[in-house]
Amino acid sequence: MQDKNTKAAFERSGSTKKNIRFEDELLNQIVNAAGPGNFSSWVKEACREKLKNSRAGQK
């Protein structure tokens, strides 16, 4: 996780930018499922679902 002190003044508070690499086929599937302009929100929602499911499995 990025230290808050290392963020540039113009960056948003409460969020951190991360660069990740996707396999081409997975990226194509996400783009097709998310639709134009919805990539980021689609990926964030998928991550939230994964976290929710992993927490439910731990109980």
Beta strands, then each sheet from edge to edge (+ up, - down):
end
